[in-house]
Amino acid sequence: MNTLVSSGKTVEVVTPSGGYGSGQPVLLGSIVGISANKYAQNDTAVIYLVGAHKVAKASGAAWAVGDKIYWDDTAKVFTKTATSNTLAGYAWAAALSADATGVIFLRQ
């Protein structure tokens, strides 16, 4: 019996008011994903759930490969701060504390 519903690499969702930008982080309950393209409101959007992505990073903390990285839905950046944030994945590459971007591997 084949029970596979999806590979789990992406999920499709209907976009909310304002839509999504290409590469925009998306919080789906307690899952953090990345929008595959630009989508208008009520479009069916493809959201990446895995893979390495270059993202906006909070300044003030350096990242080392393998560090746990969290999504701060208030500041709209990825951070090493766990408190009040959602685990998104792990640092895929080192980043300096002053860097505006970093590379994360989304967790599955």
N, CA, C and O atoms as a printed pandas DataFrame, in Angstrom:
     atom_number atom_name residue_name chain_id  residue_number  x_coord  y_coord  z_coord
0              1         N          MET        A               1    0.836   -1.169    0.000
1              2        CA          MET        A               1    0.000    0.000    0.000
2              3         C          MET        A               1    0.888    1.241    0.000
3              4         O          MET        A               1    1.811    1.352    0.806
4              5         N          ASN        A               2    0.608    2.148   -0.887
5              6        CA          ASN        A               2    1.349    3.405   -0.958
6              7         C          ASN        A               2    0.662    4.434   -0.066
7              8         O          ASN        A               2   -0.483    4.813   -0.315
8              9         N          THR        A               3    1.358    4.882    0.965
9             10        CA          THR        A               3    0.777    5.840    1.905
10            11         C          THR        A               3    1.354    7.242    1.759
11            12         O          THR        A               3    0.937    8.159    2.467
12            13         N          LEU        A               4    2.313    7.420    0.844
13            14        CA          LEU        A               4    2.958    8.717    0.676
14            15         C          LEU        A               4    1.972    9.739    0.130
15            16         O          LEU        A               4    1.374    9.529   -0.925
16            17         N          VAL        A               5    1.802   10.841    0.844
17            18        CA          VAL        A               5    0.933   11.936    0.425
18            19         C          VAL        A               5    1.760   13.036   -0.218
19            20         O          VAL        A               5    1.313   13.691   -1.159
20            21         N          SER        A               6    2.977   13.238    0.298
21            22        CA          SER        A               6    3.858   14.286   -0.196
22            23         C          SER        A               6    5.284   13.972    0.233
23            24         O          SER        A               6    5.503   13.253    1.208
24            25         N          SER        A               7    6.252   14.515   -0.501
25            26        CA          SER        A               7    7.650   14.352   -0.100
26            27         C          SER        A               7    7.979   15.210    1.120
27            28         O          SER        A               7    8.982   14.981    1.796
28            29         N          GLY        A               8    7.129   16.198    1.396
29            30        CA          GLY        A               8    7.344   17.068    2.546
30            31         C          GLY        A               8    8.296   18.215    2.281
31            32         O          GLY        A               8    8.653   18.948    3.202
32            33         N          LYS        A               9    8.711   18.380    1.034
33            34        CA          LYS        A               9    9.639   19.469    0.696
34            35         C          LYS        A               9    8.926   20.796    0.556
35            36         O          LYS        A               9    9.514   21.849    0.802
36            37         N          THR        A              10    7.651   20.754    0.158
37            38        CA          THR        A              10    6.854   21.967    0.010
38            39         C          THR        A              10    5.444   21.694    0.518
39            40         O          THR        A              10    5.033   20.547    0.692
40            41         N          VAL        A              11    4.727   22.771    0.746
41            42        CA          VAL        A              11    3.309   22.694    1.072
42            43         C          VAL        A              11    2.623   23.805    0.292
43            44         O          VAL        A              11    3.215   24.859    0.059
44            45         N          GLU        A              12    1.388   23.576   -0.108
45            46        CA          GLU        A              12    0.612   24.605   -0.805
46            47         C          GLU        A              12   -0.415   25.174    0.152
47            48         O          GLU        A              12   -1.126   24.434    0.832
48            49         N          VAL        A              13   -0.488   26.512    0.199
49            50        CA          VAL        A              13   -1.449   27.206    1.059
50            51         C          VAL        A              13   -2.079   28.346    0.265
51            52         O          VAL        A              13   -1.496   28.836   -0.702
52            53         N          VAL        A              14   -3.264   28.762    0.676
53            54        CA          VAL        A              14   -3.911   29.924    0.075
54            55         C          VAL        A              14   -3.354   31.159    0.772
55            56         O          VAL        A              14   -3.345   31.233    2.001
56            57         N          THR        A              15   -2.888   32.133   -0.016
57            58        CA          THR        A              15   -2.251   33.319    0.566
58            59         C          THR        A              15   -3.275   34.234    1.230
59            60         O          THR        A              15   -4.404   34.365    0.757
60            61         N          PRO        A              16   -2.872   34.861    2.325
61            62        CA          PRO        A              16   -3.752   35.787    3.042
62            63         C          PRO        A              16   -3.748   37.166    2.388
63            64         O          PRO        A              16   -3.126   37.369    1.346
64            65         N          SER        A              17   -4.434   38.086    3.000
65            66        CA          SER        A              17   -4.452   39.477    2.555
66            67         C          SER        A              17   -3.025   39.992    2.415
67            68         O          SER        A              17   -2.209   39.808    3.318
68            69         N          GLY        A              18   -2.721   40.626    1.305
69            70        CA          GLY        A              18   -1.379   41.141    1.060
70            71         C          GLY        A              18   -0.498   40.174    0.292
71            72         O          GLY        A              18    0.519   40.582   -0.270
72            73         N          GLY        A              19   -0.874   38.881    0.255
73            74        CA          GLY        A              19   -0.091   37.894   -0.479
74            75         C          GLY        A              19    1.270   37.657    0.143
75            76         O          GLY        A              19    1.512   38.021    1.294
76            77         N          TYR        A              20    2.154   37.046   -0.623
77            78        CA          TYR        A              20    3.520   36.765   -0.202
78            79         C          TYR        A              20    4.490   37.262   -1.258
79            80         O          TYR        A              20    4.186   37.231   -2.451
80            81         N          GLY        A              21    5.653   37.718   -0.826
81            82        CA          GLY        A              21    6.731   38.057   -1.732
82            83         C          GLY        A              21    7.597   36.833   -1.977
83            84         O          GLY        A              21    7.602   35.904   -1.169
84            85         N          SER        A              22    8.316   36.823   -3.066
85            86        CA          SER        A              22    9.232   35.731   -3.359
86            87         C          SER        A              22   10.332   35.698   -2.305
87            88         O          SER        A              22   10.979   36.712   -2.044
88            89         N          GLY        A              23   10.542   34.541   -1.706
89            90        CA          GLY        A              23   11.562   34.409   -0.670
90            91         C          GLY        A              23   11.128   34.879    0.698
91            92         O          GLY        A              23   11.938   34.906    1.624
92            93         N          GLN        A              24    9.862   35.251    0.849
93            94        CA          GLN        A              24    9.354   35.752    2.130
94            95         C          GLN        A              24    9.179   34.615    3.123
95            96         O          GLN        A              24    8.577   33.596    2.784
96            97         N          PRO        A              25    9.692   34.764    4.348
97            98        CA          PRO        A              25    9.425   33.758    5.374
98            99         C          PRO        A              25    7.929   33.740    5.700
99           100         O          PRO        A              25    7.274   34.782    5.739
100          101         N          VAL        A              26    7.411   32.546    5.930
101          102        CA          VAL        A              26    5.998   32.355    6.210
102          103         C          VAL        A              26    5.871   31.474    7.446
103          104         O          VAL        A              26    6.477   30.405    7.518
104          105         N          LEU        A              27    5.088   31.921    8.412
105          106        CA          LEU        A              27    4.835   31.137    9.620
106          107         C          LEU        A              27    3.481   30.448    9.467
107          108         O          LEU        A              27    2.441   31.100    9.373
108          109         N          LEU        A              28    3.520   29.118    9.444
109          110        CA          LEU        A              28    2.311   28.298    9.315
110          111         C          LEU        A              28    2.154   27.519   10.622
111          112         O          LEU        A              28    2.693   26.422   10.763
112          113         N          GLY        A              29    1.424   28.081   11.562
113          114        CA          GLY        A              29    1.337   27.471   12.893
114          115         C          GLY        A              29    2.693   27.515   13.542
115          116         O          GLY        A              29    3.185   28.599   13.856
116          117         N          SER        A              30    3.325   26.356   13.759
117          118        CA          SER        A              30    4.689   26.337   14.294
118          119         C          SER        A              30    5.697   25.851   13.284
119          120         O          SER        A              30    6.773   25.375   13.648
120          121         N          ILE        A              31    5.352   25.968   12.009
121          122        CA          ILE        A              31    6.268   25.626   10.923
122          123         C          ILE        A              31    6.690   26.903   10.209
123          124         O          ILE        A              31    5.851   27.725    9.838
124          125         N          VAL        A              32    7.987   27.062   10.021
125          126        CA          VAL        A              32    8.509   28.200    9.270
126          127         C          VAL        A              32    8.896   27.712    7.886
127          128         O          VAL        A              32    9.614   26.723    7.746
128          129         N          GLY        A              33    8.418   28.410    6.861
129          130        CA          GLY        A              33    8.760   28.082    5.492
130          131         C          GLY        A              33    9.148   29.327    4.732
131          132         O          GLY        A              33    9.133   30.429    5.281
132          133         N          ILE        A              34    9.495   29.156    3.471
133          134        CA          ILE        A              34    9.909   30.263    2.608
134          135         C          ILE        A              34    9.062   30.213    1.339
135          136         O          ILE        A              34    8.965   29.172    0.689
136          137         N          SER        A              35    8.452   31.343    0.993
137          138        CA          SER        A              35    7.625   31.427   -0.210
138          139         C          SER        A              35    8.482   31.226   -1.456
139          140         O          SER        A              35    9.535   31.847   -1.605
140          141         N          ALA        A              36    8.019   30.350   -2.350
141          142        CA          ALA        A              36    8.781   30.013   -3.557
142          143         C          ALA        A              36    8.746   31.123   -4.599
143          144         O          ALA        A              36    9.687   31.265   -5.380
144          145         N          ASN        A              37    7.680   31.906   -4.622
145          146        CA          ASN        A              37    7.497   32.977   -5.610
146          147         C          ASN        A              37    6.669   34.087   -5.003
147          148         O          ASN        A              37    6.330   34.051   -3.820
148          149         N          LYS        A              38    6.349   35.071   -5.818
149          150        CA          LYS        A              38    5.448   36.144   -5.407
150          151         C          LYS        A              38    4.022   35.668   -5.677
151          152         O          LYS        A              38    3.724   35.148   -6.752
152          153         N          TYR        A              39    3.144   35.853   -4.690
153          154        CA          TYR        A              39    1.759   35.419   -4.819
154          155         C          TYR        A              39    0.819   36.524   -4.336
155          156         O          TYR        A              39    1.073   37.168   -3.318
156          157         N          ALA        A              40   -0.260   36.731   -5.075
157          158        CA          ALA        A              40   -1.288   37.695   -4.690
158          159         C          ALA        A              40   -2.238   37.035   -3.686
159          160         O          ALA        A              40   -2.245   35.814   -3.529
160          161         N          GLN        A              41   -3.024   37.853   -3.021
161          162        CA          GLN        A              41   -4.028   37.354   -2.090
162          163         C          GLN        A              41   -4.909   36.306   -2.773
163          164         O          GLN        A              41   -5.318   36.478   -3.921
164          165         N          ASN        A              42   -5.192   35.225   -2.057
165          166        CA          ASN        A              42   -6.037   34.111   -2.499
166          167         C          ASN        A              42   -5.407   33.218   -3.563
167          168         O          ASN        A              42   -6.066   32.302   -4.055
168          169         N          ASP        A              43   -4.137   33.462   -3.935
169          170        CA          ASP        A              43   -3.412   32.532   -4.811
170          171         C          ASP        A              43   -3.082   31.270   -4.011
171          172         O          ASP        A              43   -3.080   31.290   -2.780
172          173         N          THR        A              44   -2.808   30.192   -4.709
173          174        CA          THR        A              44   -2.260   29.000   -4.067
174          175         C          THR        A              44   -0.746   29.135   -4.121
175          176         O          THR        A              44   -0.142   29.103   -5.193
176          177         N          ALA        A              45   -0.151   29.285   -2.956
177          178        CA          ALA        A              45    1.289   29.526   -2.853
178          179         C          ALA        A              45    2.030   28.247   -2.513
179          180         O          ALA        A              45    1.552   27.429   -1.728
180          181         N          VAL        A              46    3.206   28.080   -3.112
181          182        CA          VAL        A              46    4.105   26.981   -2.772
182          183         C          VAL        A              46    5.095   27.514   -1.732
183          184         O          VAL        A              46    5.761   28.526   -1.948
184          185         N          ILE        A              47    5.172   26.813   -0.609
185          186        CA          ILE        A              47    6.049   27.213    0.489
186          187         C          ILE        A              47    7.094   26.118    0.693
187          188         O          ILE        A              47    6.753   24.961    0.939
188          189         N          TYR        A              48    8.380   26.496    0.589
189          190        CA          TYR        A              48    9.464   25.553    0.861
190          191         C          TYR        A              48    9.513   25.246    2.356
191          192         O          TYR        A              48    9.419   26.150    3.187
192          193         N          LEU        A              49    9.660   23.978    2.686
193          194        CA          LEU        A              49    9.779   23.555    4.078
194          195         C          LEU        A              49   11.175   23.045    4.413
195          196         O          LEU        A              49   11.504   22.857    5.584
196          197         N          VAL        A              50   11.995   22.821    3.392
197          198        CA          VAL        A              50   13.367   22.355    3.586
198          199         C          VAL        A              50   14.279   23.097    2.616
199          200         O          VAL        A              50   13.819   23.850    1.758
200          201         N          GLY        A              51   15.572   22.872    2.768
201          202        CA          GLY        A              51   16.551   23.483    1.875
202          203         C          GLY        A              51   17.294   24.612    2.551
203          204         O          GLY        A              51   16.876   25.112    3.596
204          205         N          ALA        A              52   18.399   25.009    1.947
205          206        CA          ALA        A              52   19.216   26.113    2.450
206          207         C          ALA        A              52   18.767   27.397    1.772
207          208         O          ALA        A              52   18.656   27.454    0.547
208          209         N          HIS        A              53   18.509   28.433    2.575
209          210        CA          HIS        A              53   17.977   29.700    2.066
210          211         C          HIS        A              53   18.745   30.872    2.671
211          212         O          HIS        A              53   19.077   30.860    3.857
212          213         N          LYS        A              54   19.025   31.882    1.851
213          214        CA          LYS        A              54   19.635   33.125    2.331
214          215         C          LYS        A              54   18.513   34.004    2.850
215          216         O          LYS        A              54   17.551   34.282    2.135
216          217         N          VAL        A              55   18.637   34.444    4.102
217          218        CA          VAL        A              55   17.548   35.130    4.793
218          219         C          VAL        A              55   18.035   36.366    5.545
219          220         O          VAL        A              55   19.232   36.534    5.777
220          221         N          ALA        A              56   17.092   37.225    5.920
221          222        CA          ALA        A              56   17.394   38.395    6.755
222          223         C          ALA        A              56   17.748   37.906    8.160
223          224         O          ALA        A              56   17.047   37.078    8.742
224          225         N          LYS        A              57   18.849   38.435    8.687
225          226        CA          LYS        A              57   19.386   38.007    9.976
226          227         C          LYS        A              57   19.389   39.169   10.966
227          228         O          LYS        A              57   19.718   40.298   10.603
228          229         N          ALA        A              58   19.029   38.895   12.194
229          230        CA          ALA        A              58   19.140   39.908   13.249
230          231         C          ALA        A              58   20.607   40.197   13.507
231          232         O          ALA        A              58   21.428   39.279   13.530
232          233         N          SER        A              59   20.944   41.464   13.701
233          234        CA          SER        A              59   22.330   41.805   14.020
234          235         C          SER        A              59   22.569   41.555   15.505
235          236         O          SER        A              59   21.623   41.445   16.284
236          237         N          GLY        A              60   23.815   41.469   15.881
237          238        CA          GLY        A              60   24.156   41.346   17.293
238          239         C          GLY        A              60   24.637   39.977   17.730
239          240         O          GLY        A              60   25.172   39.833   18.829
240          241         N          ALA        A              61   24.455   38.967   16.890
241          242        CA          ALA        A              61   24.940   37.631   17.251
242          243         C          ALA        A              61   25.524   36.954   16.016
243          244         O          ALA        A              61   24.920   36.955   14.944
244          245         N          ALA        A              62   26.688   36.386   16.185
245          246        CA          ALA        A              62   27.307   35.620   15.095
246          247         C          ALA        A              62   26.651   34.246   15.030
247          248         O          ALA        A              62   26.159   33.732   16.035
248          249         N          TRP        A              63   26.649   33.662   13.839
249          250        CA          TRP        A              63   26.136   32.296   13.657
250          251         C          TRP        A              63   27.303   31.386   13.320
251          252         O          TRP        A              63   28.178   31.749   12.535
252          253         N          ALA        A              64   27.312   30.214   13.910
253          254        CA          ALA        A              64   28.251   29.160   13.546
254          255         C          ALA        A              64   27.446   28.044   12.887
255          256         O          ALA        A              64   26.271   27.858   13.204
256          257         N          VAL        A              65   28.055   27.315   11.991
257          258        CA          VAL        A              65   27.366   26.218   11.316
258          259         C          VAL        A              65   26.739   25.292   12.361
259          260         O          VAL        A              65   27.410   24.851   13.293
260          261         N          GLY        A              66   25.469   25.009   12.197
261          262        CA          GLY        A              66   24.763   24.109   13.102
262          263         C          GLY        A              66   24.030   24.787   14.241
263          264         O          GLY        A              66   23.270   24.129   14.951
264          265         N          ASP        A              67   24.235   26.099   14.444
265          266        CA          ASP        A              67   23.485   26.804   15.485
266          267         C          ASP        A              67   21.989   26.722   15.205
267          268         O          ASP        A              67   21.570   26.786   14.050
268          269         N          LYS        A              68   21.180   26.581   16.256
269          270        CA          LYS        A              68   19.732   26.640   16.094
270          271         C          LYS        A              68   19.349   28.075   15.746
271          272         O          LYS        A              68   19.822   29.028   16.364
272          273         N          ILE        A              69   18.477   28.206   14.738
273          274        CA          ILE        A              69   18.039   29.520   14.280
274          275         C          ILE        A              69   16.515   29.591   14.386
275          276         O          ILE        A              69   15.807   28.650   14.030
276          277         N          TYR        A              70   16.033   30.722   14.879
277          278        CA          TYR        A              70   14.614   30.932   15.155
278          279         C          TYR        A              70   14.058   32.062   14.292
279          280         O          TYR        A              70   14.789   32.965   13.885
280          281         N          TRP        A              71   12.754   31.998   14.018
281          282        CA          TRP        A              71   12.067   33.056   13.286
282          283         C          TRP        A              71   11.412   33.990   14.294
283          284         O          TRP        A              71   10.607   33.562   15.120
284          285         N          ASP        A              72   11.766   35.279   14.217
285          286        CA          ASP        A              72   11.150   36.320   15.035
286          287         C          ASP        A              72   10.060   36.947   14.182
287          288         O          ASP        A              72   10.349   37.774   13.317
288          289         N          ASP        A              73    8.813   36.563   14.415
289          290        CA          ASP        A              73    7.706   37.017   13.582
290          291         C          ASP        A              73    7.346   38.480   13.835
291          292         O          ASP        A              73    6.637   39.085   13.031
292          293         N          THR        A              74    7.820   39.053   14.931
293          294        CA          THR        A              74    7.579   40.476   15.209
294          295         C          THR        A              74    8.566   41.343   14.446
295          296         O          THR        A              74    8.164   42.285   13.763
296          297         N          ALA        A              75    9.859   41.034   14.555
297          298        CA          ALA        A              75   10.902   41.812   13.877
298          299         C          ALA        A              75   11.091   41.381   12.426
299          300         O          ALA        A              75   11.732   42.089   11.648
300          301         N          LYS        A              76   10.531   40.210   12.051
301          302        CA          LYS        A              76   10.625   39.660   10.688
302          303         C          LYS        A              76   12.072   39.377   10.282
303          304         O          LYS        A              76   12.488   39.684    9.165
304          305         N          VAL        A              77   12.830   38.786   11.210
305          306        CA          VAL        A              77   14.211   38.367   10.954
306          307         C          VAL        A              77   14.456   37.018   11.627
307          308         O          VAL        A              77   13.699   36.594   12.500
308          309         N          PHE        A              78   15.529   36.359   11.201
309          310        CA          PHE        A              78   15.960   35.122   11.832
310          311         C          PHE        A              78   16.990   35.464   12.896
311          312         O          PHE        A              78   17.788   36.384   12.722
312          313         N          THR        A              79   16.972   34.726   13.996
313          314        CA          THR        A              79   17.778   35.052   15.158
314          315         C          THR        A              79   18.200   33.791   15.908
315          316         O          THR        A              79   17.636   32.719   15.694
316          317         N          LYS        A              80   19.186   33.921   16.780
317          318        CA          LYS        A              80   19.568   32.822   17.665
318          319         C          LYS        A              80   18.754   32.847   18.963
319          320         O          LYS        A              80   18.871   31.937   19.784
320          321         N          THR        A              81   17.935   33.879   19.151
321          322        CA          THR        A              81   17.142   34.024   20.365
322          323         C          THR        A              81   15.919   33.113   20.325
323          324         O          THR        A              81   15.058   33.256   19.457
324          325         N          ALA        A              82   15.851   32.185   21.262
325          326        CA          ALA        A              82   14.752   31.223   21.295
326          327         C          ALA        A              82   13.474   31.804   21.908
327          328         O          ALA        A              82   12.370   31.489   21.462
328          329         N          THR        A              83   13.626   32.648   22.925
329          330        CA          THR        A              83   12.484   33.166   23.664
330          331         C          THR        A              83   11.483   33.870   22.758
331          332         O          THR        A              83   11.838   34.796   22.029
332          333         N          SER        A              84   10.235   33.429   22.808
333          334        CA          SER        A              84    9.110   34.006   22.056
334          335         C          SER        A              84    9.237   33.861   20.547
335          336         O          SER        A              84    8.509   34.521   19.807
336          337         N          ASN        A              85   10.144   33.015   20.075
337          338        CA          ASN        A              85   10.347   32.820   18.640
338          339         C          ASN        A              85   10.134   31.353   18.274
339          340         O          ASN        A              85   10.040   30.497   19.154
340          341         N          THR        A              86   10.058   31.066   16.975
341          342        CA          THR        A              86    9.765   29.723   16.474
342          343         C          THR        A              86   11.005   29.115   15.839
343          344         O          THR        A              86   11.634   29.734   14.979
344          345         N          LEU        A              87   11.362   27.894   16.263
345          346        CA          LEU        A              87   12.516   27.217   15.675
346          347         C          LEU        A              87   12.288   27.056   14.178
347          348         O          LEU        A              87   11.276   26.499   13.750
348          349         N          ALA        A              88   13.242   27.550   13.383
349          350        CA          ALA        A              88   13.125   27.495   11.922
350          351         C          ALA        A              88   14.083   26.474   11.319
351          352         O          ALA        A              88   13.756   25.816   10.331
352          353         N          GLY        A              89   15.256   26.345   11.908
353          354        CA          GLY        A              89   16.242   25.435   11.346
354          355         C          GLY        A              89   17.599   25.655   11.975
355          356         O          GLY        A              89   17.717   25.947   13.166
356          357         N          TYR        A              90   18.630   25.508   11.143
357          358        CA          TYR        A              90   20.010   25.557   11.631
358          359         C          TYR        A              90   20.862   26.400   10.699
359          360         O          TYR        A              90   20.617   26.452    9.494
360          361         N          ALA        A              91   21.863   27.059   11.265
361          362        CA          ALA        A              91   22.782   27.849   10.436
362          363         C          ALA        A              91   23.500   26.908    9.475
363          364         O          ALA        A              91   24.100   25.916    9.891
364          365         N          TRP        A              92   23.433   27.229    8.198
365          366        CA          TRP        A              92   24.064   26.431    7.146
366          367         C          TRP        A              92   25.475   26.931    6.891
367          368         O          TRP        A              92   26.337   26.194    6.413
368          369         N          ALA        A              93   25.695   28.215    7.224
369          370        CA          ALA        A              93   27.005   28.850    7.032
370          371         C          ALA        A              93   27.245   29.811    8.187
371          372         O          ALA        A              93   26.305   30.307    8.806
372          373         N          ALA        A              94   28.498   30.060    8.461
373          374        CA          ALA        A              94   28.842   31.031    9.500
374          375         C          ALA        A              94   28.452   32.429    9.044
375          376         O          ALA        A              94   28.494   32.739    7.854
376          377         N          ALA        A              95   28.070   33.270   10.003
377          378        CA          ALA        A              95   27.733   34.673    9.727
378          379         C          ALA        A              95   28.267   35.525   10.876
379          380         O          ALA        A              95   28.237   35.116   12.037
380          381         N          LEU        A              96   28.749   36.697   10.536
381          382        CA          LEU        A              96   29.250   37.627   11.550
382          383         C          LEU        A              96   28.088   38.314   12.257
383          384         O          LEU        A              96   26.979   38.376   11.725
384          385         N          SER        A              97   28.346   38.828   13.457
385          386        CA          SER        A              97   27.275   39.479   14.224
386          387         C          SER        A              97   26.688   40.682   13.488
387          388         O          SER        A              97   25.500   40.970   13.641
388          389         N          ALA        A              98   27.478   41.379   12.707
389          390        CA          ALA        A              98   26.999   42.572   11.994
390          391         C          ALA        A              98   26.336   42.243   10.649
391          392         O          ALA        A              98   25.757   43.132   10.025
392          393         N          ASP        A              99   26.409   40.997   10.194
393          394        CA          ASP        A              99   25.829   40.633    8.901
394          395         C          ASP        A              99   24.318   40.835    8.880
395          396         O          ASP        A              99   23.639   40.553    9.867
396          397         N          ALA        A             100   23.796   41.318    7.766
397          398        CA          ALA        A             100   22.357   41.528    7.604
398          399         C          ALA        A             100   21.659   40.266    7.102
399          400         O          ALA        A             100   20.439   40.139    7.215
400          401         N          THR        A             101   22.429   39.340    6.552
401          402        CA          THR        A             101   21.850   38.088    6.051
402          403         C          THR        A             101   22.644   36.898    6.555
403          404         O          THR        A             101   23.804   37.020    6.951
404          405         N          GLY        A             102   21.998   35.756    6.531
405          406        CA          GLY        A             102   22.636   34.503    6.880
406          407         C          GLY        A             102   21.998   33.406    6.054
407          408         O          GLY        A             102   20.994   33.633    5.380
408          409         N          VAL        A             103   22.574   32.227    6.105
409          410        CA          VAL        A             103   22.016   31.095    5.363
410          411         C          VAL        A             103   21.566   30.051    6.378
411          412         O          VAL        A             103   22.347   29.601    7.215
412          413         N          ILE        A             104   20.277   29.671    6.286
413          414        CA          ILE        A             104   19.750   28.652    7.175
414          415         C          ILE        A             104   19.303   27.443    6.372
415          416         O          ILE        A             104   18.958   27.541    5.194
416          417         N          PHE        A             105   19.319   26.300    7.046
417          418        CA          PHE        A             105   18.729   25.089    6.510
418          419         C          PHE        A             105   17.455   24.879    7.294
419          420         O          PHE        A             105   17.486   24.636    8.500
420          421         N          LEU        A             106   16.310   24.978    6.585
421          422        CA          LEU        A             106   15.026   24.818    7.254
422          423         C          LEU        A             106   14.920   23.420    7.841
423          424         O          LEU        A             106   15.311   22.445    7.199
424          425         N          ARG        A             107   14.405   23.317    9.028
425          426        CA          ARG        A             107   14.239   22.011    9.681
426          427         C          ARG        A             107   12.998   21.325    9.128
427          428         O          ARG        A             107   12.090   21.970    8.603
428          429         N          GLN        A             108   12.980   20.035    9.255
429          430        CA          GLN        A             108   11.802   19.286    8.838
430          431         C          GLN        A             108   11.339   18.436    9.956
431          432         O          GLN        A             108   10.350   17.717    9.815
